[in-house]
Amino acid sequence: MIRFVLSRLAVLVPTFLGVAFVAFIFIRLLPGDPVELMAGERGTTPERHAELMERFGFDRPWWEQYVTFLGNILQGDLGRSIVTKAPILDEFLTLFPATLELSICAMIFAVALGLPAGVLAATRRGTSLDHGVMAVTLTGYSMPIFWWGLLLIILFSGILQWTPVSGRIDLLYFFEPVTGFMLIDSLLSDQAGAFRSAVSHLILPTIVLGTIPLAVIARQTRSAMLEVLGEDYVRTARAKGLPMRRVIGLHAFRNALIPVVTTIGLQTGVLLAGAILTETIFSWPGVGKWLIDSIFRRDYPAVQGGLLLIASVVMIVNLLVDLTYGLIDPRIRHGR
């Protein structure tokens, strides 16, 4: 098991270096001068411009800036924001709980509906139920996030007025954050109605962000279940007269979990990428909206550090997924 874990950890090193390089190059490919954007409408003199370029190191060759960037990362320093002057890590840790809360709720929504839908479609293969589930999942997968989000806002917030349009909680409630998770903090605040307000603000962003992972998980679960249901040991279990529920739950479903778990792990990256659009649409104060604002402001340290930290989260999740393989199927961790 130790060798299995070490082999997975070894893969993360070149991946991390590659992500660091992409994060560094990405922002520099965008047109625009960060110093001019900082100056705004007031502008700046050539002398002041040259001084700021030298202060932030933008006048040096790109490879020299990259080496400095890597050196700072190895020391645990992601730099400071050009705009707010705050440490990048502090800003990320302040905003990440909002993104994490939204992503967790979206994944719970996707898994809670996607797994049963996939199993149901596989066990009713070829029926109208199977076709209906697959049609719904295909529709969900095909919906652009920005269009789906605006459509739900118009319907549930505008016409029906069931849910709020934006934010994490009504302005009526104010309390010091303890965990950064609004659902937990609202419960701890003991303010009547705070938790209900937090839940109502979370409903639409959760549905919008979780729709695509739900569709992918449902389709992958169906495919994996169909493959397993055709195996000899499943037919043998049926021939022994075991109840169908036991055959599916005990024999088929567990062996179909590995590709499904892989899909769930990969969808973590999709969630964090989708969170950028979702948070922008719903004015959700998380890392995604922060990154978008930083890109527009050409805040190099914020974009570089933010992308690197998000990529690190995705790599850690995928590592946990790999370790989960070993728990589901012991043959994997023994290299069989």
Secondary structure, 3 states (H helix, E strand, C coil): CHHHHHHHHHHHHHHHHHHHHHHHHHHHHCCCCHHHHHHHHHCCCHHHHHHHHHHHCCCCCHHHHHHHHHHHHHCCCCCECCCCCCEHHHHHHHHHHHHHHHHHHHHHHHHHHHHHHHHHHHHCCCCHHHHHHHHHHHHHHHCCHHHHHHHHHHHHHHHCCCCCCCCCCCCCCCCCCCCCCHHHHHHHHCCCCHHHHHHHHHHHHHHHHHHHHHHHHHHHHHHHHHHHHCCHHHHHHHHCCCCHHHHHHHHHHHHHHHHHHHHHHHHHHHHHHHHHHHHHHCCCCCHHHHHHHHHHCCCHHHHHHHHHHHHHHHHHHHHHHHHHHHHHCHHHHCCC
